[in-house]
Structures are given as C-alpha cells and as structure tokens.
Amino acid sequence: MRCAGDIFAYLEACAPLAWAESWDSAGFLVGDLAHSYDRCVVAIDLTPALLSYENTLFIVHHPPIFKKGLEHVLAGSLIYEMIKRGNGVLAMHTNFDRAFIPYQVAEALGFQPCGRILDGLSLGLTPGIGYGIWGECEAQSSELVSQAVSKLFGLSALSVYGDPKRLVSRIAFAAGSVGSMIPQDGCDLFIGGEIGYHQALAASHRNMTVFGLGHTESECFFIDTLVSWLKAYGVQADAYRVKPHVRSFYVTV
Ligand SMILES: [Zn+2]
C-alpha cells in the first residue's frame, strides 16, 4: 500500500486542513508518515472494538484526541493502545464537512441544491465552503420528507420538532452537532444530526420544522465518501460501521 504520507497528502488535497475550524484537531495524529501500513480502515470514531487491528492506518471523522493532548498520552488510553499496536490515526473532521457537499441528500429528498450553510448565520450561498446543503423543492409535508430521510439514513426513528403535517419547500441539511447552525429564518425544515432540545424547540416556535437524526447517524456519508476517494487514488479501504441507534419517535408541536 502507499505510504501514510502520500495518503495524507492526497486526502489533504481533497479536503484542505486550512478549512478546518481553529479548535479542531483534524490531520495526521499518530503514526509514521513514511510507513506503508498493511491496510486502511475508515470509521466515524476510533473505538476499543478496533484494537484487534495491528499495523493499520485508521482514517476517522472525529479526532480521538486533541493535538495538544498528544503530549500526555497515558498508558491504557485508547490512543496509547493504538500506538502500541503499530497503528496510525488520521482524522478528517471539519475540513471534510466543509469540503464534502451532500448531494445524495438533496437528490433523495428531491430538492434543488442552492448553497451551503454558514455556522451561526442565516442561510446563504457560499463559494464552496460552509456546511451541509440547502435547497428548494415543491411543497410537501414534513412527514413525507421524514419517510425519505429515514430510508436514506437507514433510521428506525428520528426526532421531529414541529407539525409533521406542515408543508415545507425550503430544506436545509447539516451533519453532526449542528444546533448552532439552525438559521433564524429562511428555511421551512432543518435536518441535522445532534440538535439540542431547546434549540429545536425555539426553531419550531419560529415556524420551522426540525428533524434530529442522531450525531453519527447523520454522518454516514463520511465512510462511503472516504472509501470512494481512496479508491480513486488506488487505495483499497475497509469500512467500519456501527448500526444506527434505536430510539423512540416523538413529536413536539
Ligand atoms: Zn461529528
């Protein structure tokens, strides 16, 4: 397999680290850039279940440790055990979120993409960077959209805030922890991963319907996208997925 440094440089060209948030620790976290690992595994999170691997380059969405914390890698910690097994860890986090445009969501939900979402601001077009996607479609009930969302993300349930019968035509989607991205106005339906109860409730009071899919559930396209990016570079990567959580369905009007 190609060395970790080549893979890192390739992925950095796909999703520049300069696009990562200042607080983020995206990048090559531990390992040897000159080394050719036996295999690549793509996952959302580094978990103890992955300790069965040795000499493996993990490409994860969430940084398992912040860079300044690497000065204090303690025996017994997950990252310490990864290093002991000769594994490398590379995180593609907010740089990926900004580089990746989830057209699959727009296509599946039948809306025409118009732009990206700026954190903490109202909806607006951005020149290539920003989060998620927003667009417009023919008016349909949010209940109908929820069925398409469940199918697309493989969910058995999702949280709905607002009247499911209400018609929506301007839809926004962003993956991950995105409560701060709910716009003040300008969209009828906001679909996100992890959203605080009070944030969603406040949005529903502004006549906006909000769907909460779950944090990792909303990020399912990370794995497929990274695997396809790596394949295009001639690197075969394995996908490590966890099943979506099963939650109860509730509606807050
Ligand atoms: Zn996340």
Boltz pocket constraint, residues with backbone or C-beta under 6 A from the ligand:
constraints:
  - pocket:
      binder: B
      contacts: [[A, 61], [A, 62], [A, 175], [A, 176], [A, 177], [A, 215], [A, 219]]
      max_distance: 6.0
